Amino acid sequence: MNDNILNAKQYDFIKPDDKHFIIDFTEELKGLGYEDCGIGNGFCWGRYMIIYRKSGIKSQNVYARIYIRDNGICLRLFFNKVTKHGDYIANTPYFIKSVFTGDYGKCKHCKGDSCKFRKDYEIGGIKYEKCNGYTFEFYEPTTEKLPAYIDLFKTFNCKKGGK
């Protein structure tokens, strides 16, 4: 992702700070072996969306998305085995920890007890159930918070000592 793409007229509504975050986040993930798939339709998540996948792999696994909305951007990270990283999450800044432990996205058992779209995990001895459609969304991400987001991403997706 570069300035030229984001400077196209159709992206004039994106705030400069949000453009900087998109560029910086994309560069950080690129250094970890992940790539963006360009800016595409945002469907129901926003006007536009950027999807990030592992570079050089045919897998369609999505590791991150940035939703580009009229009122700002939202960073969404995709994680599994959250309980395994519970101690790490318990010691993260509030703007990260609250996404895992707050009420937003709390599962309401819309599909009953056999809902396959539920994320179940435990942090600090407390069990959480979140609706997978609303998990791990970070609103109003900033470049100041970027190191914490990248550290979180690496904790879940990168082997120790590298990519």
Phi and psi in radians as a Rosetta constraint file:
Dihedral C 1 N 2 CA 2 C 2 CIRCULARHARMONIC -2.304 0.35
Dihedral N 2 CA 2 C 2 N 3 CIRCULARHARMONIC 2.991 0.35
Dihedral C 2 N 3 CA 3 C 3 CIRCULARHARMONIC -1.003 0.35
Dihedral N 3 CA 3 C 3 N 4 CIRCULARHARMONIC -0.662 0.35
Dihedral C 3 N 4 CA 4 C 4 CIRCULARHARMONIC -1.008 0.35
Dihedral N 4 CA 4 C 4 N 5 CIRCULARHARMONIC -0.752 0.35
Dihedral C 4 N 5 CA 5 C 5 CIRCULARHARMONIC -1.143 0.35
Dihedral N 5 CA 5 C 5 N 6 CIRCULARHARMONIC -0.866 0.35
Dihedral C 5 N 6 CA 6 C 6 CIRCULARHARMONIC -1.237 0.35
Dihedral N 6 CA 6 C 6 N 7 CIRCULARHARMONIC -0.255 0.35
Dihedral C 6 N 7 CA 7 C 7 CIRCULARHARMONIC -1.521 0.35
Dihedral N 7 CA 7 C 7 N 8 CIRCULARHARMONIC -0.004 0.35
Dihedral C 7 N 8 CA 8 C 8 CIRCULARHARMONIC -1.112 0.35
Dihedral N 8 CA 8 C 8 N 9 CIRCULARHARMONIC 2.588 0.35
Dihedral C 8 N 9 CA 9 C 9 CIRCULARHARMONIC -0.935 0.35
Dihedral N 9 CA 9 C 9 N 10 CIRCULARHARMONIC -0.690 0.35
Dihedral C 9 N 10 CA 10 C 10 CIRCULARHARMONIC -1.128 0.35
Dihedral N 10 CA 10 C 10 N 11 CIRCULARHARMONIC -0.249 0.35
Dihedral C 10 N 11 CA 11 C 11 CIRCULARHARMONIC -1.824 0.35
Dihedral N 11 CA 11 C 11 N 12 CIRCULARHARMONIC 0.244 0.35
Dihedral C 11 N 12 CA 12 C 12 CIRCULARHARMONIC -1.036 0.35
Dihedral N 12 CA 12 C 12 N 13 CIRCULARHARMONIC -0.447 0.35
Dihedral C 12 N 13 CA 13 C 13 CIRCULARHARMONIC -1.295 0.35
Dihedral N 13 CA 13 C 13 N 14 CIRCULARHARMONIC -0.272 0.35
Dihedral C 13 N 14 CA 14 C 14 CIRCULARHARMONIC -1.339 0.35
Dihedral N 14 CA 14 C 14 N 15 CIRCULARHARMONIC 2.237 0.35
Dihedral C 14 N 15 CA 15 C 15 CIRCULARHARMONIC -1.117 0.35
Dihedral N 15 CA 15 C 15 N 16 CIRCULARHARMONIC 2.530 0.35
Dihedral C 15 N 16 CA 16 C 16 CIRCULARHARMONIC -0.935 0.35
Dihedral N 16 CA 16 C 16 N 17 CIRCULARHARMONIC -0.719 0.35
Dihedral C 16 N 17 CA 17 C 17 CIRCULARHARMONIC -1.113 0.35
Dihedral N 17 CA 17 C 17 N 18 CIRCULARHARMONIC -0.631 0.35
Dihedral C 17 N 18 CA 18 C 18 CIRCULARHARMONIC -1.202 0.35
Dihedral N 18 CA 18 C 18 N 19 CIRCULARHARMONIC -0.659 0.35
Dihedral C 18 N 19 CA 19 C 19 CIRCULARHARMONIC -1.090 0.35
Dihedral N 19 CA 19 C 19 N 20 CIRCULARHARMONIC -0.728 0.35
Dihedral C 19 N 20 CA 20 C 20 CIRCULARHARMONIC -1.087 0.35
Dihedral N 20 CA 20 C 20 N 21 CIRCULARHARMONIC -0.733 0.35
Dihedral C 20 N 21 CA 21 C 21 CIRCULARHARMONIC -1.074 0.35
Dihedral N 21 CA 21 C 21 N 22 CIRCULARHARMONIC -0.807 0.35
Dihedral C 21 N 22 CA 22 C 22 CIRCULARHARMONIC -1.009 0.35
Dihedral N 22 CA 22 C 22 N 23 CIRCULARHARMONIC -0.817 0.35
Dihedral C 22 N 23 CA 23 C 23 CIRCULARHARMONIC -1.116 0.35
Dihedral N 23 CA 23 C 23 N 24 CIRCULARHARMONIC -0.824 0.35
Dihedral C 23 N 24 CA 24 C 24 CIRCULARHARMONIC -1.159 0.35
Dihedral N 24 CA 24 C 24 N 25 CIRCULARHARMONIC -0.740 0.35
Dihedral C 24 N 25 CA 25 C 25 CIRCULARHARMONIC -1.092 0.35
Dihedral N 25 CA 25 C 25 N 26 CIRCULARHARMONIC -0.773 0.35
Dihedral C 25 N 26 CA 26 C 26 CIRCULARHARMONIC -1.067 0.35
Dihedral N 26 CA 26 C 26 N 27 CIRCULARHARMONIC -0.754 0.35
Dihedral C 26 N 27 CA 27 C 27 CIRCULARHARMONIC -1.119 0.35
Dihedral N 27 CA 27 C 27 N 28 CIRCULARHARMONIC -0.726 0.35
Dihedral C 27 N 28 CA 28 C 28 CIRCULARHARMONIC -1.074 0.35
Dihedral N 28 CA 28 C 28 N 29 CIRCULARHARMONIC -0.804 0.35
Dihedral C 28 N 29 CA 29 C 29 CIRCULARHARMONIC -1.169 0.35
Dihedral N 29 CA 29 C 29 N 30 CIRCULARHARMONIC -0.641 0.35
Dihedral C 29 N 30 CA 30 C 30 CIRCULARHARMONIC -1.008 0.35
Dihedral N 30 CA 30 C 30 N 31 CIRCULARHARMONIC -0.721 0.35
Dihedral C 30 N 31 CA 31 C 31 CIRCULARHARMONIC -1.152 0.35
Dihedral N 31 CA 31 C 31 N 32 CIRCULARHARMONIC -0.336 0.35
Dihedral C 31 N 32 CA 32 C 32 CIRCULARHARMONIC -1.694 0.35
Dihedral N 32 CA 32 C 32 N 33 CIRCULARHARMONIC -0.002 0.35
Dihedral C 32 N 33 CA 33 C 33 CIRCULARHARMONIC 1.683 0.35
Dihedral N 33 CA 33 C 33 N 34 CIRCULARHARMONIC 0.415 0.35
Dihedral C 33 N 34 CA 34 C 34 CIRCULARHARMONIC -2.116 0.35
Dihedral N 34 CA 34 C 34 N 35 CIRCULARHARMONIC 2.693 0.35
Dihedral C 34 N 35 CA 35 C 35 CIRCULARHARMONIC -2.346 0.35
Dihedral N 35 CA 35 C 35 N 36 CIRCULARHARMONIC 2.701 0.35
Dihedral C 35 N 36 CA 36 C 36 CIRCULARHARMONIC -1.539 0.35
Dihedral N 36 CA 36 C 36 N 37 CIRCULARHARMONIC 2.716 0.35
Dihedral C 36 N 37 CA 37 C 37 CIRCULARHARMONIC -1.809 0.35
Dihedral N 37 CA 37 C 37 N 38 CIRCULARHARMONIC 0.453 0.35
Dihedral C 37 N 38 CA 38 C 38 CIRCULARHARMONIC 1.437 0.35
Dihedral N 38 CA 38 C 38 N 39 CIRCULARHARMONIC -3.126 0.35
Dihedral C 38 N 39 CA 39 C 39 CIRCULARHARMONIC -1.707 0.35
Dihedral N 39 CA 39 C 39 N 40 CIRCULARHARMONIC 2.114 0.35
Dihedral C 39 N 40 CA 40 C 40 CIRCULARHARMONIC -2.158 0.35
Dihedral N 40 CA 40 C 40 N 41 CIRCULARHARMONIC -3.051 0.35
Dihedral C 40 N 41 CA 41 C 41 CIRCULARHARMONIC -1.052 0.35
Dihedral N 41 CA 41 C 41 N 42 CIRCULARHARMONIC 2.397 0.35
Dihedral C 41 N 42 CA 42 C 42 CIRCULARHARMONIC -1.532 0.35
Dihedral N 42 CA 42 C 42 N 43 CIRCULARHARMONIC -0.114 0.35
Dihedral C 42 N 43 CA 43 C 43 CIRCULARHARMONIC 0.891 0.35
Dihedral N 43 CA 43 C 43 N 44 CIRCULARHARMONIC -2.228 0.35
Dihedral C 43 N 44 CA 44 C 44 CIRCULARHARMONIC -1.503 0.35
Dihedral N 44 CA 44 C 44 N 45 CIRCULARHARMONIC -0.050 0.35
Dihedral C 44 N 45 CA 45 C 45 CIRCULARHARMONIC -1.602 0.35
Dihedral N 45 CA 45 C 45 N 46 CIRCULARHARMONIC -0.291 0.35
Dihedral C 45 N 46 CA 46 C 46 CIRCULARHARMONIC 2.922 0.35
Dihedral N 46 CA 46 C 46 N 47 CIRCULARHARMONIC -3.103 0.35
Dihedral C 46 N 47 CA 47 C 47 CIRCULARHARMONIC -1.181 0.35
Dihedral N 47 CA 47 C 47 N 48 CIRCULARHARMONIC -0.728 0.35
Dihedral C 47 N 48 CA 48 C 48 CIRCULARHARMONIC -2.373 0.35
Dihedral N 48 CA 48 C 48 N 49 CIRCULARHARMONIC 2.920 0.35
Dihedral C 48 N 49 CA 49 C 49 CIRCULARHARMONIC -2.625 0.35
Dihedral N 49 CA 49 C 49 N 50 CIRCULARHARMONIC 2.519 0.35
Dihedral C 49 N 50 CA 50 C 50 CIRCULARHARMONIC -2.025 0.35
Dihedral N 50 CA 50 C 50 N 51 CIRCULARHARMONIC 2.249 0.35
Dihedral C 50 N 51 CA 51 C 51 CIRCULARHARMONIC -1.903 0.35
Dihedral N 51 CA 51 C 51 N 52 CIRCULARHARMONIC 2.427 0.35
Dihedral C 51 N 52 CA 52 C 52 CIRCULARHARMONIC -2.047 0.35
Dihedral N 52 CA 52 C 52 N 53 CIRCULARHARMONIC 2.285 0.35
Dihedral C 52 N 53 CA 53 C 53 CIRCULARHARMONIC -2.287 0.35
Dihedral N 53 CA 53 C 53 N 54 CIRCULARHARMONIC 2.911 0.35
Dihedral C 53 N 54 CA 54 C 54 CIRCULARHARMONIC -1.187 0.35
Dihedral N 54 CA 54 C 54 N 55 CIRCULARHARMONIC 2.331 0.35
Dihedral C 54 N 55 CA 55 C 55 CIRCULARHARMONIC -1.231 0.35
Dihedral N 55 CA 55 C 55 N 56 CIRCULARHARMONIC 2.487 0.35
Dihedral C 55 N 56 CA 56 C 56 CIRCULARHARMONIC 1.249 0.35
Dihedral N 56 CA 56 C 56 N 57 CIRCULARHARMONIC 0.254 0.35
Dihedral C 56 N 57 CA 57 C 57 CIRCULARHARMONIC -2.170 0.35
Dihedral N 57 CA 57 C 57 N 58 CIRCULARHARMONIC 2.403 0.35
Dihedral C 57 N 58 CA 58 C 58 CIRCULARHARMONIC -1.324 0.35
Dihedral N 58 CA 58 C 58 N 59 CIRCULARHARMONIC -0.181 0.35
Dihedral C 58 N 59 CA 59 C 59 CIRCULARHARMONIC -0.974 0.35
Dihedral N 59 CA 59 C 59 N 60 CIRCULARHARMONIC 2.492 0.35
Dihedral C 59 N 60 CA 60 C 60 CIRCULARHARMONIC -1.655 0.35
Dihedral N 60 CA 60 C 60 N 61 CIRCULARHARMONIC 0.241 0.35
Dihedral C 60 N 61 CA 61 C 61 CIRCULARHARMONIC -1.057 0.35
Dihedral N 61 CA 61 C 61 N 62 CIRCULARHARMONIC 2.332 0.35
Dihedral C 61 N 62 CA 62 C 62 CIRCULARHARMONIC -1.748 0.35
Dihedral N 62 CA 62 C 62 N 63 CIRCULARHARMONIC 2.276 0.35
Dihedral C 62 N 63 CA 63 C 63 CIRCULARHARMONIC -1.843 0.35
Dihedral N 63 CA 63 C 63 N 64 CIRCULARHARMONIC -0.425 0.35
Dihedral C 63 N 64 CA 64 C 64 CIRCULARHARMONIC -2.800 0.35
Dihedral N 64 CA 64 C 64 N 65 CIRCULARHARMONIC 2.747 0.35
Dihedral C 64 N 65 CA 65 C 65 CIRCULARHARMONIC -2.482 0.35
Dihedral N 65 CA 65 C 65 N 66 CIRCULARHARMONIC 2.617 0.35
Dihedral C 65 N 66 CA 66 C 66 CIRCULARHARMONIC -2.081 0.35
Dihedral N 66 CA 66 C 66 N 67 CIRCULARHARMONIC 2.088 0.35
Dihedral C 66 N 67 CA 67 C 67 CIRCULARHARMONIC -1.570 0.35
Dihedral N 67 CA 67 C 67 N 68 CIRCULARHARMONIC 2.198 0.35
Dihedral C 67 N 68 CA 68 C 68 CIRCULARHARMONIC -1.828 0.35
Dihedral N 68 CA 68 C 68 N 69 CIRCULARHARMONIC 1.949 0.35
Dihedral C 68 N 69 CA 69 C 69 CIRCULARHARMONIC -2.020 0.35
Dihedral N 69 CA 69 C 69 N 70 CIRCULARHARMONIC 2.882 0.35
Dihedral C 69 N 70 CA 70 C 70 CIRCULARHARMONIC -1.050 0.35
Dihedral N 70 CA 70 C 70 N 71 CIRCULARHARMONIC -0.535 0.35
Dihedral C 70 N 71 CA 71 C 71 CIRCULARHARMONIC -1.789 0.35
Dihedral N 71 CA 71 C 71 N 72 CIRCULARHARMONIC 0.198 0.35
Dihedral C 71 N 72 CA 72 C 72 CIRCULARHARMONIC 2.464 0.35
Dihedral N 72 CA 72 C 72 N 73 CIRCULARHARMONIC -2.969 0.35
Dihedral C 72 N 73 CA 73 C 73 CIRCULARHARMONIC -2.012 0.35
Dihedral N 73 CA 73 C 73 N 74 CIRCULARHARMONIC 2.793 0.35
Dihedral C 73 N 74 CA 74 C 74 CIRCULARHARMONIC -2.344 0.35
Dihedral N 74 CA 74 C 74 N 75 CIRCULARHARMONIC 2.256 0.35
Dihedral C 74 N 75 CA 75 C 75 CIRCULARHARMONIC -1.661 0.35
Dihedral N 75 CA 75 C 75 N 76 CIRCULARHARMONIC 2.200 0.35
Dihedral C 75 N 76 CA 76 C 76 CIRCULARHARMONIC -2.093 0.35
Dihedral N 76 CA 76 C 76 N 77 CIRCULARHARMONIC 2.213 0.35
Dihedral C 76 N 77 CA 77 C 77 CIRCULARHARMONIC -1.936 0.35
Dihedral N 77 CA 77 C 77 N 78 CIRCULARHARMONIC 2.555 0.35
Dihedral C 77 N 78 CA 78 C 78 CIRCULARHARMONIC -1.941 0.35
Dihedral N 78 CA 78 C 78 N 79 CIRCULARHARMONIC 2.120 0.35
Dihedral C 78 N 79 CA 79 C 79 CIRCULARHARMONIC -2.293 0.35
Dihedral N 79 CA 79 C 79 N 80 CIRCULARHARMONIC 2.613 0.35
Dihedral C 79 N 80 CA 80 C 80 CIRCULARHARMONIC -2.204 0.35
Dihedral N 80 CA 80 C 80 N 81 CIRCULARHARMONIC 2.900 0.35
Dihedral C 80 N 81 CA 81 C 81 CIRCULARHARMONIC 0.933 0.35
Dihedral N 81 CA 81 C 81 N 82 CIRCULARHARMONIC 0.885 0.35
Dihedral C 81 N 82 CA 82 C 82 CIRCULARHARMONIC -1.122 0.35
Dihedral N 82 CA 82 C 82 N 83 CIRCULARHARMONIC -0.710 0.35
Dihedral C 82 N 83 CA 83 C 83 CIRCULARHARMONIC -0.981 0.35
Dihedral N 83 CA 83 C 83 N 84 CIRCULARHARMONIC -0.669 0.35
Dihedral C 83 N 84 CA 84 C 84 CIRCULARHARMONIC -0.979 0.35
Dihedral N 84 CA 84 C 84 N 85 CIRCULARHARMONIC -0.524 0.35
Dihedral C 84 N 85 CA 85 C 85 CIRCULARHARMONIC -1.871 0.35
Dihedral N 85 CA 85 C 85 N 86 CIRCULARHARMONIC 0.323 0.35
Dihedral C 85 N 86 CA 86 C 86 CIRCULARHARMONIC -0.998 0.35
Dihedral N 86 CA 86 C 86 N 87 CIRCULARHARMONIC -0.752 0.35
Dihedral C 86 N 87 CA 87 C 87 CIRCULARHARMONIC -1.117 0.35
Dihedral N 87 CA 87 C 87 N 88 CIRCULARHARMONIC -0.698 0.35
Dihedral C 87 N 88 CA 88 C 88 CIRCULARHARMONIC -1.070 0.35
Dihedral N 88 CA 88 C 88 N 89 CIRCULARHARMONIC -0.868 0.35
Dihedral C 88 N 89 CA 89 C 89 CIRCULARHARMONIC -1.073 0.35
Dihedral N 89 CA 89 C 89 N 90 CIRCULARHARMONIC -0.691 0.35
Dihedral C 89 N 90 CA 90 C 90 CIRCULARHARMONIC -1.051 0.35
Dihedral N 90 CA 90 C 90 N 91 CIRCULARHARMONIC -0.394 0.35
Dihedral C 90 N 91 CA 91 C 91 CIRCULARHARMONIC -1.894 0.35
Dihedral N 91 CA 91 C 91 N 92 CIRCULARHARMONIC 0.281 0.35
Dihedral C 91 N 92 CA 92 C 92 CIRCULARHARMONIC -1.570 0.35
Dihedral N 92 CA 92 C 92 N 93 CIRCULARHARMONIC 2.876 0.35
Dihedral C 92 N 93 CA 93 C 93 CIRCULARHARMONIC -1.049 0.35
Dihedral N 93 CA 93 C 93 N 94 CIRCULARHARMONIC 2.721 0.35
Dihedral C 93 N 94 CA 94 C 94 CIRCULARHARMONIC -0.928 0.35
Dihedral N 94 CA 94 C 94 N 95 CIRCULARHARMONIC -0.704 0.35
Dihedral C 94 N 95 CA 95 C 95 CIRCULARHARMONIC -1.131 0.35
Dihedral N 95 CA 95 C 95 N 96 CIRCULARHARMONIC -0.288 0.35
Dihedral C 95 N 96 CA 96 C 96 CIRCULARHARMONIC -1.712 0.35
Dihedral N 96 CA 96 C 96 N 97 CIRCULARHARMONIC -0.902 0.35
Dihedral C 96 N 97 CA 97 C 97 CIRCULARHARMONIC -0.975 0.35
Dihedral N 97 CA 97 C 97 N 98 CIRCULARHARMONIC -0.716 0.35
Dihedral C 97 N 98 CA 98 C 98 CIRCULARHARMONIC -1.112 0.35
Dihedral N 98 CA 98 C 98 N 99 CIRCULARHARMONIC -0.478 0.35
Dihedral C 98 N 99 CA 99 C 99 CIRCULARHARMONIC -1.155 0.35
Dihedral N 99 CA 99 C 99 N 100 CIRCULARHARMONIC -0.572 0.35
Dihedral C 99 N 100 CA 100 C 100 CIRCULARHARMONIC -1.495 0.35
Dihedral N 100 CA 100 C 100 N 101 CIRCULARHARMONIC -0.539 0.35
Dihedral C 100 N 101 CA 101 C 101 CIRCULARHARMONIC -1.958 0.35
Dihedral N 101 CA 101 C 101 N 102 CIRCULARHARMONIC -0.198 0.35
Dihedral C 101 N 102 CA 102 C 102 CIRCULARHARMONIC -1.359 0.35
Dihedral N 102 CA 102 C 102 N 103 CIRCULARHARMONIC 3.139 0.35
Dihedral C 102 N 103 CA 103 C 103 CIRCULARHARMONIC -1.392 0.35
Dihedral N 103 CA 103 C 103 N 104 CIRCULARHARMONIC -0.345 0.35
Dihedral C 103 N 104 CA 104 C 104 CIRCULARHARMONIC -1.056 0.35
Dihedral N 104 CA 104 C 104 N 105 CIRCULARHARMONIC 2.249 0.35
Dihedral C 104 N 105 CA 105 C 105 CIRCULARHARMONIC 1.416 0.35
Dihedral N 105 CA 105 C 105 N 106 CIRCULARHARMONIC 0.134 0.35
Dihedral C 105 N 106 CA 106 C 106 CIRCULARHARMONIC -0.995 0.35
Dihedral N 106 CA 106 C 106 N 107 CIRCULARHARMONIC 2.297 0.35
Dihedral C 106 N 107 CA 107 C 107 CIRCULARHARMONIC -1.155 0.35
Dihedral N 107 CA 107 C 107 N 108 CIRCULARHARMONIC 2.289 0.35
Dihedral C 107 N 108 CA 108 C 108 CIRCULARHARMONIC -1.896 0.35
Dihedral N 108 CA 108 C 108 N 109 CIRCULARHARMONIC 0.239 0.35
Dihedral C 108 N 109 CA 109 C 109 CIRCULARHARMONIC 0.992 0.35
Dihedral N 109 CA 109 C 109 N 110 CIRCULARHARMONIC 0.807 0.35
Dihedral C 109 N 110 CA 110 C 110 CIRCULARHARMONIC -1.115 0.35
Dihedral N 110 CA 110 C 110 N 111 CIRCULARHARMONIC -0.426 0.35
Dihedral C 110 N 111 CA 111 C 111 CIRCULARHARMONIC -1.913 0.35
Dihedral N 111 CA 111 C 111 N 112 CIRCULARHARMONIC 0.277 0.35
Dihedral C 111 N 112 CA 112 C 112 CIRCULARHARMONIC 1.408 0.35
Dihedral N 112 CA 112 C 112 N 113 CIRCULARHARMONIC -2.955 0.35
Dihedral C 112 N 113 CA 113 C 113 CIRCULARHARMONIC -1.266 0.35
Dihedral N 113 CA 113 C 113 N 114 CIRCULARHARMONIC -0.189 0.35
Dihedral C 113 N 114 CA 114 C 114 CIRCULARHARMONIC -1.818 0.35
Dihedral N 114 CA 114 C 114 N 115 CIRCULARHARMONIC 0.417 0.35
Dihedral C 114 N 115 CA 115 C 115 CIRCULARHARMONIC -1.068 0.35
Dihedral N 115 CA 115 C 115 N 116 CIRCULARHARMONIC 2.146 0.35
Dihedral C 115 N 116 CA 116 C 116 CIRCULARHARMONIC -1.511 0.35
Dihedral N 116 CA 116 C 116 N 117 CIRCULARHARMONIC -0.028 0.35
Dihedral C 116 N 117 CA 117 C 117 CIRCULARHARMONIC -1.786 0.35
Dihedral N 117 CA 117 C 117 N 118 CIRCULARHARMONIC 0.310 0.35
Dihedral C 117 N 118 CA 118 C 118 CIRCULARHARMONIC -1.731 0.35
Dihedral N 118 CA 118 C 118 N 119 CIRCULARHARMONIC 2.460 0.35
Dihedral C 118 N 119 CA 119 C 119 CIRCULARHARMONIC -1.844 0.35
Dihedral N 119 CA 119 C 119 N 120 CIRCULARHARMONIC 2.044 0.35
Dihedral C 119 N 120 CA 120 C 120 CIRCULARHARMONIC -1.904 0.35
Dihedral N 120 CA 120 C 120 N 121 CIRCULARHARMONIC 2.316 0.35
Dihedral C 120 N 121 CA 121 C 121 CIRCULARHARMONIC -2.800 0.35
Dihedral N 121 CA 121 C 121 N 122 CIRCULARHARMONIC 2.999 0.35
Dihedral C 121 N 122 CA 122 C 122 CIRCULARHARMONIC -2.290 0.35
Dihedral N 122 CA 122 C 122 N 123 CIRCULARHARMONIC 2.350 0.35
Dihedral C 122 N 123 CA 123 C 123 CIRCULARHARMONIC -2.355 0.35
Dihedral N 123 CA 123 C 123 N 124 CIRCULARHARMONIC 2.170 0.35
Dihedral C 123 N 124 CA 124 C 124 CIRCULARHARMONIC 1.042 0.35
Dihedral N 124 CA 124 C 124 N 125 CIRCULARHARMONIC 0.599 0.35
Dihedral C 124 N 125 CA 125 C 125 CIRCULARHARMONIC 1.395 0.35
Dihedral N 125 CA 125 C 125 N 126 CIRCULARHARMONIC 0.038 0.35
Dihedral C 125 N 126 CA 126 C 126 CIRCULARHARMONIC -1.881 0.35
Dihedral N 126 CA 126 C 126 N 127 CIRCULARHARMONIC 2.318 0.35
Dihedral C 126 N 127 CA 127 C 127 CIRCULARHARMONIC -1.568 0.35
Dihedral N 127 CA 127 C 127 N 128 CIRCULARHARMONIC 2.442 0.35
Dihedral C 127 N 128 CA 128 C 128 CIRCULARHARMONIC -2.226 0.35
Dihedral N 128 CA 128 C 128 N 129 CIRCULARHARMONIC 2.532 0.35
Dihedral C 128 N 129 CA 129 C 129 CIRCULARHARMONIC -2.265 0.35
Dihedral N 129 CA 129 C 129 N 130 CIRCULARHARMONIC 2.105 0.35
Dihedral C 129 N 130 CA 130 C 130 CIRCULARHARMONIC -2.136 0.35
Dihedral N 130 CA 130 C 130 N 131 CIRCULARHARMONIC 2.609 0.35
Dihedral C 130 N 131 CA 131 C 131 CIRCULARHARMONIC -1.325 0.35
Dihedral N 131 CA 131 C 131 N 132 CIRCULARHARMONIC 2.151 0.35
Dihedral C 131 N 132 CA 132 C 132 CIRCULARHARMONIC -1.006 0.35
Dihedral N 132 CA 132 C 132 N 133 CIRCULARHARMONIC -0.406 0.35
Dihedral C 132 N 133 CA 133 C 133 CIRCULARHARMONIC -1.294 0.35
Dihedral N 133 CA 133 C 133 N 134 CIRCULARHARMONIC -0.196 0.35
Dihedral C 133 N 134 CA 134 C 134 CIRCULARHARMONIC -2.262 0.35
Dihedral N 134 CA 134 C 134 N 135 CIRCULARHARMONIC 0.429 0.35
Dihedral C 134 N 135 CA 135 C 135 CIRCULARHARMONIC -1.650 0.35
Dihedral N 135 CA 135 C 135 N 136 CIRCULARHARMONIC 2.559 0.35
Dihedral C 135 N 136 CA 136 C 136 CIRCULARHARMONIC 1.027 0.35
Dihedral N 136 CA 136 C 136 N 137 CIRCULARHARMONIC 0.787 0.35
Dihedral C 136 N 137 CA 137 C 137 CIRCULARHARMONIC -1.770 0.35
Dihedral N 137 CA 137 C 137 N 138 CIRCULARHARMONIC 2.218 0.35
Dihedral C 137 N 138 CA 138 C 138 CIRCULARHARMONIC -1.970 0.35
Dihedral N 138 CA 138 C 138 N 139 CIRCULARHARMONIC 1.894 0.35
Dihedral C 138 N 139 CA 139 C 139 CIRCULARHARMONIC -1.469 0.35
Dihedral N 139 CA 139 C 139 N 140 CIRCULARHARMONIC 2.540 0.35
Dihedral C 139 N 140 CA 140 C 140 CIRCULARHARMONIC 0.922 0.35
Dihedral N 140 CA 140 C 140 N 141 CIRCULARHARMONIC 0.920 0.35
Dihedral C 140 N 141 CA 141 C 141 CIRCULARHARMONIC -1.160 0.35
Dihedral N 141 CA 141 C 141 N 142 CIRCULARHARMONIC 2.570 0.35
Dihedral C 141 N 142 CA 142 C 142 CIRCULARHARMONIC -2.258 0.35
Dihedral N 142 CA 142 C 142 N 143 CIRCULARHARMONIC 2.814 0.35
Dihedral C 142 N 143 CA 143 C 143 CIRCULARHARMONIC -1.149 0.35
Dihedral N 143 CA 143 C 143 N 144 CIRCULARHARMONIC -0.461 0.35
Dihedral C 143 N 144 CA 144 C 144 CIRCULARHARMONIC -1.157 0.35
Dihedral N 144 CA 144 C 144 N 145 CIRCULARHARMONIC -0.555 0.35
Dihedral C 144 N 145 CA 145 C 145 CIRCULARHARMONIC -1.555 0.35
Dihedral N 145 CA 145 C 145 N 146 CIRCULARHARMONIC -0.154 0.35
Dihedral C 145 N 146 CA 146 C 146 CIRCULARHARMONIC -0.933 0.35
Dihedral N 146 CA 146 C 146 N 147 CIRCULARHARMONIC -0.782 0.35
Dihedral C 146 N 147 CA 147 C 147 CIRCULARHARMONIC -1.001 0.35
Dihedral N 147 CA 147 C 147 N 148 CIRCULARHARMONIC -0.636 0.35
Dihedral C 147 N 148 CA 148 C 148 CIRCULARHARMONIC -1.212 0.35
Dihedral N 148 CA 148 C 148 N 149 CIRCULARHARMONIC -0.696 0.35
Dihedral C 148 N 149 CA 149 C 149 CIRCULARHARMONIC -1.113 0.35
Dihedral N 149 CA 149 C 149 N 150 CIRCULARHARMONIC -0.730 0.35
Dihedral C 149 N 150 CA 150 C 150 CIRCULARHARMONIC -1.181 0.35
Dihedral N 150 CA 150 C 150 N 151 CIRCULARHARMONIC -0.701 0.35
Dihedral C 150 N 151 CA 151 C 151 CIRCULARHARMONIC -1.091 0.35
Dihedral N 151 CA 151 C 151 N 152 CIRCULARHARMONIC -0.725 0.35
Dihedral C 151 N 152 CA 152 C 152 CIRCULARHARMONIC -1.081 0.35
Dihedral N 152 CA 152 C 152 N 153 CIRCULARHARMONIC -0.837 0.35
Dihedral C 152 N 153 CA 153 C 153 CIRCULARHARMONIC -0.999 0.35
Dihedral N 153 CA 153 C 153 N 154 CIRCULARHARMONIC -0.824 0.35
Dihedral C 153 N 154 CA 154 C 154 CIRCULARHARMONIC -1.118 0.35
Dihedral N 154 CA 154 C 154 N 155 CIRCULARHARMONIC -0.651 0.35
Dihedral C 154 N 155 CA 155 C 155 CIRCULARHARMONIC -1.028 0.35
Dihedral N 155 CA 155 C 155 N 156 CIRCULARHARMONIC -0.694 0.35
Dihedral C 155 N 156 CA 156 C 156 CIRCULARHARMONIC -1.514 0.35
Dihedral N 156 CA 156 C 156 N 157 CIRCULARHARMONIC -0.554 0.35
Dihedral C 156 N 157 CA 157 C 157 CIRCULARHARMONIC -2.045 0.35
Dihedral N 157 CA 157 C 157 N 158 CIRCULARHARMONIC -0.148 0.35
Dihedral C 157 N 158 CA 158 C 158 CIRCULARHARMONIC -2.065 0.35
Dihedral N 158 CA 158 C 158 N 159 CIRCULARHARMONIC 2.449 0.35
Dihedral C 158 N 159 CA 159 C 159 CIRCULARHARMONIC -1.217 0.35
Dihedral N 159 CA 159 C 159 N 160 CIRCULARHARMONIC 2.690 0.35
Dihedral C 159 N 160 CA 160 C 160 CIRCULARHARMONIC -0.967 0.35
Dihedral N 160 CA 160 C 160 N 161 CIRCULARHARMONIC 2.370 0.35
Dihedral C 160 N 161 CA 161 C 161 CIRCULARHARMONIC 1.441 0.35
Dihedral N 161 CA 161 C 161 N 162 CIRCULARHARMONIC 0.253 0.35
Dihedral C 161 N 162 CA 162 C 162 CIRCULARHARMONIC 2.853 0.35
Dihedral N 162 CA 162 C 162 N 163 CIRCULARHARMONIC -2.530 0.35
